Amino acid sequence: MVNQLPQQIVGLGRALLQTILPPVCHGCRTLLAEEDVLCATCRADLEPVQGVLCQRCGKPFVSAQGSEHTCSSCLEHRVQFDVARAAFVYSGVMTEMIQAVKFEQRYATVRALVELIQRPTGALNLADYDVATCVPMTTERLRRRMANPGAMIASRLAQRWGMPYEPRLLSRVKQGPPQSTLKAVKRWSNVRGAFVADRPMVRGRAVLLIDDLITTGATADACSRALRKANASAVGVFAIARTVEH
């Protein structure tokens, strides 16, 4: 009976909180009849990444015909991660949720994003990795924003998957303009040499980099290059969403 008291207290606390602050859809912000993160309409708007994918970056090819192969961008830039995958297409409700976290500091939506993610399967096998990490901010930018939403997502996903999480594997030593303000061709040079990895912490370990969004793959590649330079044995990338050409 005593052991059940903490759970009962938590349950009562949750019920009281829901009475004061009823659950809200993190997509359209409408009130929900029961505890959930999205209403049925917004959940139906989510589009999983699927089809014929690039073997490296996981970008879906426009044509659904043929077999998986490496895309021209990965070949051109000689990306240094072994494989990258994303759960959802960056569109509609998913765009609104990620932008709410990144640009509006609506950090409660981090929990909603994480709860939507299932354990990756296929090309990205979590059992192949020793530790998870995040894309870091410079100290100055972190001080200005007060939080790193990418790190919040990474730590919660690692905990959900039962993986060790270490946010200090990478440091950002150069801060250029935000990637979101640049055209695709400029994004690669903007993050070149922007990250360094802690060699003693990285050496010989297979690292899974977790982020909110993959667009060109430039940031993931820049982080991967730093991890490779520190002798990581493997580098994989997982993101909540990725942009897709239609």
N, C-alpha and C positions, 0 to 999 in steps of 0.2 A: 504493500500500500504506500509506504514511504517513497519507494522508488518511482511510483507513478505520479507523485505530487508535482515534480518539475514539469512533466509533460502536460498535466492538467492546467498548471499555471500558464504555460506557454499557449495552450489552446484558448484559455479564457482571455489572455492578452490579445491574441490574434482576433478573436471574435469582437472584443471591445474596439480594437483599432479599425476593423472593417465597418463597425457601426459609425464611428466618428469620421473615418475616411474610407468610404466605399471604394471597391476596386474600379479602376479606370482603364480603358483600353489604351495601350501605349502607342497605338497608331492614330486613331481618330479622336481620342480623349473623351469618348462617351462613357457613361456609367455602365458597369457590368452587373448582371444579376447575380453572378457568383464569382468566386476568386479565380482569376485567370489573367493572362498578360495581354491578350488580344480578343476582340470581338470576333464573331464568326465571319463577318464580311472582310475584316482586315486579314484574318488568318488565311482566307481563301485567296487573297491577293498575293501571298508569298509565292515566289517562283524558285524552286530548287534549281541549282546548277546541274544540268544533265545533258545527255547527248554525246556526240563525239568530241572528246576533249584533247587539248595539247597534253602530251605525256608529262611535261615538266610543270608548266604554270597552271594547268587546269582550265584554260580558257576554252569555252565551247566554240567549235568552228561553225561558221555560218551554214555550211552544208552539213546535213545530218548523214550524208553518205560516206562510206569508206571506214577506215580503221583509225585508231588514235595514233598520232605521230607528234613530233615536236614542231611548234609553230615557228614562223619566220623571225618573230621578235626574240624568242628565246635563243635561237641560233645566232642571230645578229649580235646580241649583247652577251652571249656566252654566260648565261645566268649560272650562279654558283650554288643555288639550292638544288637538292635532288628532286624534290617534288613539292608542288604547292596545290592546295585545294581550298575551295570555298563552299559554304553550305547553300547560300542563296544568291540570286541575281540582284544586283543593286538597282532596284526600281521600285516605284510605288511606295507601299507602306515601309518596306525595308529601307529605302532611301530616307524617308522621314524619320525613322527611328535612329538611324546612325547619325544623321545630321543633328538630331536633337541632343545626342550625347556629345558629339564632337564640337558643335558650335553654339549650343544653347545651354551647355552644362546641366542637362537634365539627366543626372546620373542615376536616378531611379530606373531609367530605361535600360541600364546595363543589365540588371537582373532579368528583365524581360527578354533581352537578346540572348542571354546565356541559356535561359530556359527553353528557347526555341531550338537549340542545337542538339542534335543527336551525336553519338560517338561516331567519328569518321570510320569508314570502311574502304576497302579497295586499295588504291595506290598509296594512300596515306595510312599506314598502320601504326597506331600509337605505341604498340609493343616494341617498335623499332627504336624508340627514343628514350633517352635517359632522363632528360630534364626539359622543362618548358621555360620560355622567357618571352619578353615583350619588346616592342620597339620603344627605345627610350627617348625622352625629351632632353634638351639642354637644361642645366640647372636654372638658368635665367627664365626660360619659358615655363618650366614647371612652377617656379616661384610665382610667376605672373598668373598662371591659370589655376594654381592651387591643387590640381589633380591631373593625372595622366589617364584619360579614359581607356586608352589601349591597354595599359597595365591593369586597370580594373577588370577589363574583359578577360585578359590573359590569366590573371590569378584565379578568377572564379571558374573559368573553363578547366584549368589545370586541376583545381580542387574537385570539380564535378567528375573529371575523368580519373582521379586518383593518381595524378602525376606529380612528381616533385616540381616545384616552381622556384626559379631564381631570377629576380628582376635585375640583378647586378652583373649579368654576363656581358651585357653591352652598355656602352656609354656613348652619348652623342657629343661630339667635339666640334661640330660645325653646324650652324643653323642658317640656312638660306631662306628664301621666300617659301611660304607654305606650298606644298605640292599641288594643292587644290587650285591655286591661282595660275599654274603653269600649263602650257601645252605639253602634250605627251613627249615630244622630242627633247624638251628642256628638262624634264623630270629626272632623266638619267644623270645628267651632269650636275644637277642641283644637289643630289645626295651622294655623289662620288666622294669617297673619303670622309663622309660625315660621321662614321661610327668606328669605334675601336672595341675590341673584346678583351676580357680579362683572361690572359693565356693560362695561368694556373687553374682557373675555374673551368675553362673550356676544354683544355687539352684532352683528347681521347674520348670525349663525350659526344653522343648523338643528341643534337639540340633541335627542339621543335619551337619555331618562332610563331607566336600567336598574335594576330592583329585584327582590327575591325574590318578593314577594306583592302582589297587588291584592285588597283586600276591598271597601270602599266606593268607593275611588278618591280619598278625601279627601287623602291624603298626596301622591299624584301630582298632584292639582290644585293644592295649595298650592305645590309645587315649580314647577309650570308657570306659576303666576301670577308668581312671582319671576322666572322666566326671561323671561316676556313683558314684565314691567316693565323689564327690562334690555335690551329690544329684540331678543330672539331672533326670528329670521325664521320659525321653525316649532318645535314641540315635539311629539315622539312619546314614547310610553312602552312599554317591553317588560318583562314580568315572567315569572319562571319559572312561576308558578301564580296562579290567582285563585279566590276563593270563588264558588260557583254555587248558585243556588236550585233546589231539586228539587221 
